[in-house]
Amino acid sequence: MSSALSLNTQAILLLTAPLIAGRGTAAVDLLTHGEYKRLARYLRDIQHQPADFLSPDSAELTRACTGVIDEQRLQRLLERGFLLSQVVEHWQTRAIWVVSRADSEYPRRLKARLREDAPALIYGCGERGLLDTGGLAVVGSRHVHESIVDYSMEMGRLCAQSGRTLVSGGAKGIDQAAMRGALQAGGKVCGILADSLEKTALNREHRNLLLAGRLVLVSPYDPSAGFNIGNAMQRNKLIYAQADAGLVVNCDVDQGGTWAGAVEQLDKLRWTPVYTRSTGELGKGLSALLEKGALPWPNPVDAEGFNALFETAKAPRPTDGPLDLFPN
């Protein structure tokens, strides 16, 4: 196994990750997010950590966890050490890194806001420091009119000119347009992907930006994972968790990930203010979000007006909240 990974991260990878190098499918019964959450809570209660599964006397620990996860299942997962070493080498040749919730390098905003629901693992490529800079989340539909694409690019440019990081999901349509606008204007971008991290990171258009520290691409899913609608829906809350404010450019009413993510933010999570585009034809989706409490975007025209929006939308600082309440 690679010395670049903490023992905790190695153990969590063995327990929860498909460990796919290139094409392939997982052939083991991986722990789900809910199962791992229960296991992590139990380990904390008995004063252990995932790394202890890799110690010489780990058999005693796996037996102790039988009431939470079947002992034989744990053993089968933990016996994948050789496969892990191969996959880590594959990732390293592509400059892909991985951190676990047990690592100090884990994105602090995710841990502060999601607590034990934060993904056990985050895969990424590019400058990790961008993950703690906050910024504006711009989200919306995949299929939109060209005028909406232009609007999204302009939001990205304004974000860059104001010195704020642009946060988005990397999907076709509004996400990619906003990211492209910010990058073309010399800004910085955090892309939180639901699939294809490896393929996206290897894209020639992205490589120089990743190396220059202006772009970071991250995902809670295996770098080789393909599109999955459930993953895309779950990814949306990570976008809001990373940002200081959110702007919904376009969405359908009562359907789609953009709608679900905004409604969850408005009704339940309430980490950031949610704005909606306020120019042009709004459509039923944006109108419905306004009825639910979203704010009309005030259309700032310069950096001063743009930055004023963030004065009342401060994200948790690294010292806010019990960040180590769920360290595993």
C-alpha positions in Angstrom: 0.0 0.0 0.0 1.1 3.5 -0.7 2.8 5.5 2.1 1.1 8.6 0.8 -2.1 7.4 2.3 -2.8 7.4 6.0 -3.6 4.0 7.5 -7.1 5.2 8.3 -7.6 6.1 4.6 -6.3 2.8 3.5 -8.7 1.0 5.8 -11.7 3.1 4.7 -10.8 2.4 1.0 -10.7 -1.3 1.7 -14.1 -1.2 3.4 -16.0 1.1 1.1 -14.3 1.7 -2.3 -14.7 -0.5 -5.4 -11.0 0.0 -6.2 -11.5 0.1 -10.0 -8.4 0.8 -12.1 -9.7 1.8 -15.5 -12.7 -0.2 -16.6 -14.2 -2.9 -14.4 -16.9 -3.6 -11.8 -16.7 -4.1 -8.0 -17.0 -7.8 -7.1 -17.3 -7.5 -3.4 -20.0 -6.5 -1.0 -18.8 -3.0 -0.1 -20.1 -1.2 3.0 -22.7 1.4 2.1 -22.5 4.9 3.4 -25.0 4.1 6.1 -23.2 0.9 7.1 -19.9 2.6 7.3 -21.4 5.5 9.4 -22.7 2.9 11.9 -19.3 1.2 12.0 -17.4 4.4 12.4 -19.7 5.4 15.3 -19.1 2.0 16.9 -15.4 2.2 16.5 -15.4 5.6 18.2 -17.5 4.2 21.1 -15.0 1.4 21.8 -12.0 3.8 21.3 -10.8 2.4 18.0 -10.2 3.8 14.6 -10.3 2.3 11.1 -6.5 1.9 11.0 -6.8 -0.7 13.7 -8.2 -3.1 11.2 -4.8 -3.2 9.6 -2.9 -4.0 12.8 -1.5 -7.5 13.5 -4.3 -8.2 16.0 -7.1 -7.0 13.8 -9.0 -10.3 14.1 -10.1 -9.4 17.6 -11.5 -6.1 16.4 -13.4 -7.7 13.5 -15.0 -10.1 15.9 -15.9 -7.2 18.2 -17.7 -5.5 15.3 -19.8 -8.6 14.4 -22.9 -7.0 15.9 -22.5 -4.1 13.4 -21.0 -5.7 10.3 -20.6 -9.4 9.7 -17.0 -10.6 10.6 -16.4 -12.6 7.4 -17.6 -9.7 5.3 -15.2 -7.4 7.0 -12.3 -9.9 6.5 -13.1 -10.3 2.8 -13.0 -6.5 2.3 -9.8 -6.1 4.3 -8.0 -8.8 2.3 -8.0 -6.6 -0.8 -4.6 -5.0 0.0 -2.9 -6.0 -3.2 -5.7 -4.6 -5.3 -5.5 -1.4 -3.3 -1.8 -1.0 -4.0 -2.5 -1.4 -7.7 -5.3 1.1 -7.8 -3.3 3.7 -5.7 -0.5 3.4 -8.2 -3.0 3.9 -11.0 -4.3 7.1 -9.3 -0.9 8.5 -8.6 0.2 8.3 -12.2 -2.8 10.5 -12.9 -2.2 12.9 -10.1 -5.4 11.8 -8.3 -5.3 12.1 -4.5 -7.7 10.7 -1.9 -8.4 11.8 1.7 -10.7 10.3 4.2 -12.8 11.8 6.9 -10.2 10.7 9.4 -7.5 12.9 7.7 -6.7 16.5 8.7 -6.6 17.4 5.0 -10.3 16.5 4.6 -12.3 19.5 3.3 -13.2 21.3 6.5 -16.4 22.8 5.2 -17.8 19.4 4.4 -16.9 18.1 7.9 -18.3 21.2 9.7 -21.6 21.1 7.9 -22.3 17.5 7.1 -20.7 16.0 10.3 -21.0 12.2 10.2 -22.9 12.4 6.9 -19.9 13.8 5.2 -18.6 11.3 2.6 -16.1 8.9 4.1 -13.7 9.5 1.2 -13.0 12.4 -1.2 -11.1 11.8 -4.4 -9.6 14.8 -6.1 -7.1 16.3 -8.6 -5.7 19.8 -8.3 -5.2 22.3 -5.5 -6.8 21.1 -2.3 -6.6 24.6 -0.7 -9.4 25.8 -3.0 -11.8 23.5 -1.1 -11.8 25.9 1.9 -12.2 29.2 0.1 -16.0 29.2 -0.1 -17.4 31.2 -3.0 -20.5 31.2 -5.1 -22.2 27.9 -6.2 -23.8 28.2 -9.6 -26.2 25.4 -10.6 -28.8 24.7 -13.1 -30.2 22.5 -15.9 -28.2 20.6 -18.5 -30.4 21.6 -21.5 -31.0 25.4 -21.7 -31.2 28.2 -24.2 -28.0 29.8 -25.4 -28.9 33.0 -23.7 -28.9 31.2 -20.3 -25.5 29.7 -21.1 -24.2 33.2 -21.8 -25.7 34.4 -18.5 -24.0 31.5 -16.6 -20.7 32.4 -18.2 -21.1 36.0 -17.1 -21.8 34.9 -13.5 -18.5 32.9 -13.7 -16.6 36.0 -15.0 -18.1 38.2 -12.3 -17.1 35.7 -9.6 -13.5 35.7 -10.9 -13.4 39.5 -11.1 -14.5 39.7 -7.5 -11.8 37.3 -6.3 -14.3 34.6 -5.3 -14.1 30.9 -6.1 -16.8 29.5 -8.4 -18.3 26.2 -7.1 -20.3 24.0 -9.4 -21.0 20.4 -10.4 -19.3 20.1 -13.8 -22.4 18.9 -15.6 -23.2 20.0 -19.2 -25.1 23.2 -19.6 -25.1 25.8 -16.8 -22.5 24.1 -14.6 -19.8 23.9 -17.3 -20.7 27.4 -18.7 -20.2 29.1 -15.3 -17.0 27.2 -14.7 -15.7 28.1 -18.1 -16.6 31.8 -17.6 -14.7 31.9 -14.3 -11.6 30.2 -15.7 -11.5 32.3 -18.9 -11.5 35.4 -16.7 -8.5 34.2 -14.6 -10.6 33.0 -11.7 -10.5 29.8 -9.5 -13.0 27.0 -9.7 -14.0 24.0 -7.5 -15.8 21.4 -9.5 -17.7 18.7 -7.5 -18.3 15.8 -9.8 -20.8 13.0 -9.6 -18.9 10.8 -12.1 -15.9 10.4 -14.3 -13.3 12.3 -12.2 -10.4 10.5 -13.8 -11.6 11.2 -17.4 -12.4 14.8 -16.6 -9.0 15.4 -14.9 -7.2 13.9 -17.9 -8.9 16.3 -20.2 -6.3 18.4 -22.0 -8.3 21.6 -21.4 -8.1 21.0 -17.6 -4.5 19.8 -17.1 -2.8 23.2 -17.1 -5.5 24.7 -14.9 -5.1 21.9 -12.4 -1.3 22.2 -12.4 -1.6 26.0 -12.0 -3.7 25.7 -8.9 -6.7 27.5 -10.5 -8.9 24.4 -10.7 -9.7 21.5 -8.3 -11.9 18.6 -9.2 -13.3 16.4 -6.5 -15.8 13.6 -6.1 -17.0 11.3 -3.3 -17.2 8.5 -5.9 -14.6 6.3 -7.4 -12.6 8.2 -10.1 -13.7 5.7 -12.7 -17.4 5.7 -11.7 -19.8 6.4 -14.5 -23.0 8.4 -14.3 -25.6 7.4 -11.7 -28.6 9.5 -11.1 -28.6 8.8 -7.3 -25.0 9.9 -7.1 -25.8 13.1 -9.0 -28.6 13.9 -6.6 -26.5 13.3 -3.5 -23.6 15.4 -4.9 -25.7 18.5 -4.9 -25.6 19.0 -1.2 -21.8 18.9 -1.3 -21.9 21.9 -3.8 -23.9 24.0 -1.3 -21.8 22.8 1.6 -18.6 24.1 -0.1 -20.1 27.5 -0.9 -21.0 30.8 0.9 -24.1 31.3 -1.4 -25.9 29.5 -4.1 -27.4 30.8 -7.4 -29.9 28.6 -9.3 -29.9 29.8 -12.9 -32.6 27.4 -14.2 -34.5 24.4 -13.0 -37.7 22.4 -13.5 -40.3 22.3 -10.8 -40.6 19.2 -8.6 -38.1 17.2 -10.6 -34.3 17.0 -11.2 -31.3 17.3 -9.1 -31.1 21.1 -9.3 -34.6 21.5 -7.9 -34.1 18.8 -5.2 -30.8 20.3 -4.0 -32.2 23.9 -3.8 -35.3 22.7 -1.9 -33.3 20.7 0.5 -31.2 23.8 1.2 -34.2 26.0 1.6 -36.3 23.6 3.7 -33.8 21.7 5.8 -30.1 22.4 5.6 -30.1 26.2 5.3 -26.3 26.5 5.1 -26.3 29.3 2.6 -28.7 31.8 1.1 -30.2 30.5 -2.2 -30.7 33.0 -5.0 -32.5 32.6 -8.3 -31.8 34.3 -11.6 -34.1 37.4 -11.7 -33.8 38.5 -15.3 -35.5 37.1 -18.4 -38.2 34.5 -18.4 -38.0 32.7 -15.0 -40.1 29.7 -15.7 -42.1 27.6 -13.2 -39.1 26.2 -11.4 -37.5 29.4 -10.4 -40.9 31.0 -9.5 -41.6 28.0 -7.3 -38.2 28.4 -5.5 -39.0 32.0 -4.8 -42.3 31.0 -3.2 -40.3 28.6 -1.0 -38.0 31.4 0.2 -35.3 31.7 -2.3 -34.1 35.3 -3.0 -34.0 37.1 -6.3 -30.5 37.6 -7.5 -29.8 41.4 -7.1 -27.7 41.5 -10.3 -24.5 43.2 -9.0 -22.6 44.9 -11.8 -19.1 45.1 -10.2 -16.9 43.4 -7.6 -17.9 45.7 -4.8 -21.6 44.9 -5.2 -20.9 41.2 -5.7 -18.8 40.9 -2.6 -21.4 42.7 -0.5 -23.7 39.7 -1.0 -21.3 37.5 1.0 -21.0 39.7 4.1 -24.1 38.1 5.6 -23.4 34.6 4.3 -20.3 33.6 6.2 -19.4 29.9 6.0 -18.2 28.2 9.2 -14.6 28.9 10.0 -12.3 26.0 10.6 -12.8 26.5 14.4 -16.6 26.6 14.2 -18.3 23.5 15.6 -17.0 20.2 16.8 -15.1 19.2 13.7 -13.7 16.0 15.2 -17.0 14.9 16.6 -17.1 12.2 13.8 -13.4 11.8 12.9 -13.8 8.5 11.1 
